[in-house]
Amino acid sequence: MTLSVLHFSTSDNEGGSGRSAYRIHSELRRRGNRSRMVVKHKITDDPDVACVADGRALRRADEFLDKFTARLGLQYQAVPSSGRVLRHSWLKEAGVIQLYNTHGGYLAHRLLPRIAHGRPVVWRLSDMWAVTGHCAYAGGCDKWLSGCGACPDLASYPAIGRDTTAWLWRQKRDIYAKLSLTVVAPSSWIEDVARRAPLFSGRSVVRIPNGLDLQVFRPHDRNAAREFLGVPQDCTAILFAPQVAVGNPRKGSDMLSRILARLGPRSDTMILVAGVGAGQWIGKVPQTVIPLGYLQDDRLIAMANAASDIVVAPSKVENLPNSVIEALACARPIVAFDAGGMRDAVRDGETGRLIPVDDVGAFADALAGLLDDPSLRAAMGARGLEFARREFSTKRQGERFEALYQSLLPTAGLS
């Protein structure tokens, strides 16, 4: 049965959630299905991707009202362009509605029941926003389990200016009650969150790990990659590759500074930094830094992994980032904090080292041990590659989503 799926995402190929969304869309299309995306930011020239806001005036109206309503605590209540979705021809042709990150000021969530119009809705969770009063990551707060209110951190992304979290939480509950909703979790951590969340009570939760194109993300020649990227051949390289490389505590930029200070100067070690603001790392840590800038193309990201010897993921709050499974597929060992879904990919002593959160000393020691042991790095990289081929391919991910959609269509009376 050929499927017709309409995806809603902040972007089509930028950021962790957007890149994951585009990979799913591309694989579904490759498998012969009709797959289309409606996004806030269009990055590719894909004709099957359309922007919610068509025109500068409408985009500016969205941005103004997003900021204005956020200050009032009316998060995503008024998004002028989202009403266009209800009239979009792609919506009329869709059999399944697929959601990703919808908290970006491009979609008024009160419209979701009208967008779905009885069709099955599959929501792939990149973070916790769908189950909280306003934030993407609740950290140590558990108010999302009891209805929010009296929020301890209104500034947490996406920030709001007034504490309306209890009302926003109840609004989500009322919206979800009108949807034929299935939740997809890409990691064991977010799966546990979804199963515990009162807002998803009674909903089916399915775990489908992220997938990669293993023809792109694979072991490449290290020397050729270094020559291409301008990385010296006679050093050991550590790669840090978040989307935003500075001022990003969720991805651990502050923790990595402390870790590298603890590691100390090493004339044979360089730090490769890929991400927005990468150049700001120069001179801030004892090691030589080579900024690679923001890498958007998958082939460049694969080259960065190939040029490295170790990949670090010092996030304190995390789902399961693409950078970690990309490192596995490129046969690179990973050192990461045991946060969120990291342990789904980083098997301590097998595919890398998993360190207790906040233990800077243990993280630095693990790095030092791998830097000094090329054979251990090679063995961990080989096991990571085998694991990625088994669990993290776009082909396997596409098969799982396709089977899920097909299982939902008879329930909704669609074909």
N, C-alpha and C positions, 0 to 999 in steps of 0.2 A: 504494500500500500504506500503510495507516494504521500508524503506529509507536506503540509504548508504551515510553516512556523514563522511567527513575527516576534523578533527580539527587541527588548527595550533596554538600552544601556547608555551610560553617560558618554562613552565614546566607542568607536568601532575597533580601535587598535592602539590605545594609549592607556598606561596605567595597568596594574595587575588585573583588575576586573575587566577592563575594556579589551585587553589582549586575550584574556580567557574567553570572553564572549565572542570575539571575532574568530578564534580558532574553532569554537563549537559551530558557529554559523558556517564557516568555510567547509568543515568536514561534513556537515549535514548536506550542503549543496553538492559536494563531491560525491556523496552517496546517492545522488539523484533526486533529492527532495527540493521543494521550493523553500528557500530560507531568505528572509529579509530582516533588516535591522532599522530601527528608528532610534536616533541618538541625539545627544546635545551637541557633541563635537565630532564632526566627520574628519577622519585623518586620511583615509584611503580614497582612491578614485573608484571604488567599487560601486557599480550602478545599482546594486541591491542594498545599498545603505542610503538612508535619507535623514536629513536633519529635522528635528521637531520645529525649530524656528527657521523659517525661510525668509531671510532678509535682515538687514542690520537693525532696522527700527524695532522689529519684534524681539530680536535678541537683547537689545538694550532694555526693552520693557520687561523682559524676563529677569534680567540682571538687577534692575532697579527694584522690582517688587520682591525678588528673592532676598535682597539685603534689608528692605523695609519690613517685610513680614517676619524675618528672622529676629530683628530687634524687638518686635512685639510678641515674640513667642509663637507666632502663627506659621510655623515651619511648613513650607510648600503648600500653603492653602490657596495661593493665587499665582498661577503660572499662565500668563496670557496665551502662549503658543500651544500649550498642551491640549486645548480644545480642538486644534486642527487635527489631532490624531483621530478624533471621533469621526472625522469626515474623510480620512485617508483611504484611498482605494485598497491599499495593502491590508488594512484592518478587515475590510469586508471579505477578503479572500483567505484570511488566516484560519487555520483549524486549531492551532495551539498558540497561546500567548506565553512567551518566555521572558521572565524578568531577571535582571542582574542588579547592579547598583542603580537604584532609582532616586537616591538622595543627592541630587545635583542641581536642583532648581530648574528642571526641565519638564517635570511631570507633576501635576496636581493629583495626589493620591486618592482624593475623594472620587476621582473619575474612574478608578480601576474597575469597579463593577460594571460601568457602562462600556469600558474598553473591552473587558472580557465578554460581556453579553452572553453568559452561559457557557462559554468555551472553557476548557481546562486551562488553568494557569500554573506554570511551573516556575518557581522562584529559586534561582541558584544564589546562595548566600555568599557574599565576599566578606561580610562583617556582621555585626550585631544590630545594625540600625533597624531592621524589620521587627525586632522584638523589644526595643527600648522606647522610652519616651522621646528621646531626641538624638542620642549619641551613637556613633559607629562602634565604639569599644567602651564597655562599661568599666573595665579595669577591676578594681576590688569591690565596686558597688553592686549589690544584688537587688536593688529596688525594681529592676525589670521583672523580677519573679513575683512581685506583688502589686504592680500597677503604677510604679514610679511615683513622682511627686516629691517635694522637698529635695530637689536634685542637688547633689554636692558639687557638681561641676558643669555649670551651664556653658562654660567656654570650650568644653570638649567638642571636637569636630563631630558633626556640623553644629556650630555654636548657636545658641538662642539667647535673647536679651532678657526674657522674663520666664519665670518658672511656670510653664504651662504643661509640664511633662506628663502629669496625671491625665489631663484632658487629651493630649496627643496620643497617649497610650490607649485610652478608651476609644478614640477615633479609629485607630488601627484595628482594634478588636471588632468594631462594628463594620469596618470595610471588609476585613477578612471573612466575616460571617457570610458575606454575600458572594464569595468566590469559591469556585471549585479548585482548591489550592493544594498543590503538592510541593514540598520543599526538597531541594537538592543541596546537599552539603559536600563540598569538595575536600573536607578534612574531618578527622574524628573529633576534633575540638568543636567546630561549628555544628557538627551533627549532635553532639551532646547538648550544646546550647539550645538548638532547635527542639530537641526532645523534651527539654526541661521548661521551655518557654510557655507560659500560659496562653500567649497569643496564638500559638500553634497547636493548642490542645486538640487532640482528635485528628490532626492532619498527618498524612503519610510523610515520612522523612526518609529520603533515599541518599546514600552516599555514593557519589560519582567523582573520583579524583580528577584533577586537571590533566589535560593531555597536551603533548608536544608533537610537532612534526619531527620525527626522528631521522628524517633525511637531512634536516637542517641542524638540529641539535644532536650532534654525534661527535665522537673524537676526531679532531682535526689536527693537522701537523703543527706541533707547538712552535717550532722555529719559524715556519711560514707565517703563523698568526702573529708572532712577535714582530717580525719584520714589517708586516702590514700595518700594525698598530704603533710601531715605533717604540717597542719595549726591548730593552737590552737582553741579549741572549744569556749573559753570564750572571744571572741572579735568580733567586726564588721569589715568586710573585704571589701576593695575597690579593684576591679580588673582593671588593665591596661594591654591590651593584643594586642599590635601591633606585626608585624613580627620582627621588629628591635626596641628594647626598649630604646636605647640611641642614642643621636646625630641624632634624627629623627624629625626635626621641622615640617615636613608635617603631621606627626601623633600626634604632640603636646607634645613631650617629654619635651621641654623647658617650654611650658605653664603649664604643669602639675606640674613641680617643683615649679613654682611660686604659683600655686593654693594651693598646699599642704603646702607651707610655710605660706600662708595666713590663711589656716585652722588651723594651729598650732598644737602643741603636744596634743595628745589624748591617754591616757593610754589604752583605750578600742578599739582603731582603728588600724588596720594593713593594709598595702598596698601589694597586691599580684601583682607581675610584671611577665608577661609571654612574652618572646621574647628574641632575641639575645642580650646579654649584660645585662640581667636582674640583675645580681649580682652587677653591678656598681651603682645601686640605693641605696645600703645599706650605711647609714650614710649621704646621700645627702639630705634627707628630715626629718622633725621633727618626723614623725611616724616610727614605726617599719616596716621594709620591709622584705617580704618573697619572694625571687626570685624563680620562677618556671621554669626558663629556656625557651628554645624555644620548644613549643609544636606543633608537626606536626600532630599527630594522632587526629582525630575528637573526639574520646572518651575521651582523656585527656583534650581537650579543653572544652568539656562539663563538665568534672569533675571540672575544674578550675572555670567555671561559677557557678556550684553548690556550691562550697566552698565559693563563694563571697556573698555579700549582695547587692552591688551596682557595676555597671560597668561604667567606665568613657571613653569618647571618645573626647579628647580635640583637635582634628584636626582643623586647620584653613583653610585647603584646602582639599576637600574630595569628593569622589563620594558617595557611600554608602557602608561602610566596612562590611565584613562578621562578624566581631566581634560584631557589633551592633545587627544584626538580630539573631546571635547565642545567645546573651544575652536575647533577647525577647523570643526565643523558650525555654530557660531555666528558664523563669519566673523571670528575674532579671531586676529591673529598671535601666535606663541609664541616666547619666548626660552628655550632649554633647554640643559643640558649634553649633550654627545654621549655619553650613557650608555645601556647596554642597547639597547632597541628604539626609542629616541626618533627615530632617523633614518627610521624607517618612516613617520612622520607629519610631522616637522619637516624640511622640505627647505630647507637653508640658502640664504637669499636669495630663496626662492620663497614658502614658507608661514610663514617666521619666520627666526630666527637660531639656529644650532647652534654651541655654544661648546665648545672643549676642556675636559674635566673639570678642575676646580680653578682655571681661569683667571678669577679674580674680576674683574680689570681689564677683560678682554675682554667679560665678561658685562655689566658696568656700562656700558661703552662702547656695546654693542649696544642696551641699554635706552635710553640717552640718544639714540642715533640715531633710534630709533623714536618716542620721545616728541616729538622735534622735527620729525618728518616725517609729518603726517597722511595725505598721499597715498600714501606707502610703506606705512603701516599698512593703508590701504584696499585697495591692490593685493594685498598678502600675504593679507589676510582673504578677498578674493574667490577667490584661487587655492586657499586652504585649504578654502573652502566647496565648490568644485568637486571637490576631491580627496575630501572626506568623502562627498559624494553618490555618488561613483564606487566607493569602497572600504569605507566604514564604516557601512553601513545595517544595521539588524536584519533587513531582508528578505533582503539578500544573505548575511548570516551564517546565517540560518535555512535558506536554500537549500543552503548548503554543508554544514551539519551534517546536514540531512535526507538529502542525497545520500550522505554518509559512512556514516550508520547503515544505509541501504538496501544499500550495497555490502558491509557486514559481515554482515548477517543470513544470506545464503545460505551463507557460510563456516562459520557456527556452526550451520547446519542449522535455523534458526528462520524463522518467517514472521509 
